[in-house]
Amino acid sequence: MYEITQIRRLSLWIFIIPFVAINTCLLISQNYHFLDNTFFEVDPIGKSGFTIPYLDGSLSISRASRTFPQYLVFKPSMILTALFLYYYWNNNNKLVNNFNSTKINYKFKIFGILSAIFLAIHSIFLGIKFDIQIYKLSRRVVLLLFIIFEIIAQGYLVYHFYKLKIKLESYIHKKVLMLKLILVSFLAVIGILSLPILVTSGNTHFKHGLEWNYFVGVILFYLLSRLFWRRTT
């Protein structure tokens, strides 16, 4: 099917682009001295010593990517990812409609496209300085809404595929479907359990470490989507 071919292609790019982008920004932050005295000299805020933020949480994704020249990598990558997300959820909606013989916009499409919109908004305004408290708050809210809508969309999509697993038998790898279900459930539980810590002050290293690992967990869903579908002709 055409939709399956497109979903497989989009899934791979939705995983690769943001994963490479955030880690490229991390490398630039840690190796800023290579760009000293050049046009691409790293902003002091974006400079960092050696760290493995996935383990020690010494650096946030925002700090690693919101200043020049890192945002030249981060912003286009996330906006492109948001565009691919739109087509990903749209193609999945068409595919489920084909198997259910329906013509509706499923909830996973609505929440998925909303998550893409909020990712694009967050990326566009990241690093723009406004000394307004409401702006700082809204930026955090936009990022939070991206994560919430993304997890909801992923959960709804897995739910529909699980209901259709008999019809999809010749198209999918069932073991990957279970991995997707486990991943989404794990992300939802971790998000709920971490919420009391996230809304309070302090625990900075924990929050940063969670940020890096959680983001990779969210986009890992798309790598599994690539492996989920069998190759079609």
C-alpha angles and dihedrals in degrees: 000000000000093000092053092052091050093046092052091052095044093046093058094050093045088058100040101044100055093036092054092041098055093043092047088054089050092052091049090050092052097041098040092134090074088066098045115129092015133105088260096055109155119249111247091242090058095051120105140169121237111303140152099216092186087068109024103025092219094143134037125223088238094056092045094051113026100076133068127310097009093063088062085069101033104047100049090043094053094043089051089047090052089053091050089048090057092055092042094057092040092053092047089052091053091047095051089046089054093052094042094041090233137126106212140116105251120214092250090061092050094047092040094054090045089054089051091051093051092047090054092047092049092049094048095051098037110117095014107128119226117160091214121118094212090055092053090049094047091051090058091045091052091052091047092050090051090056095043095048091044093054092045091050092048091048094051092047093051089047092055093046090050090054090049096044093114093052091043095048096111093045104047145050105240094204090060089052088059090048090053090050092050092047095051092045091049093049091049093050094046090048093052094044092048096048096089090054094044095054094051129072123257128029088098097160092050091050093049093047090048090049094057096043095042092051091052089047091054094051091042085074088070094051087054088049089058090052093041097069122064117231111271132199 
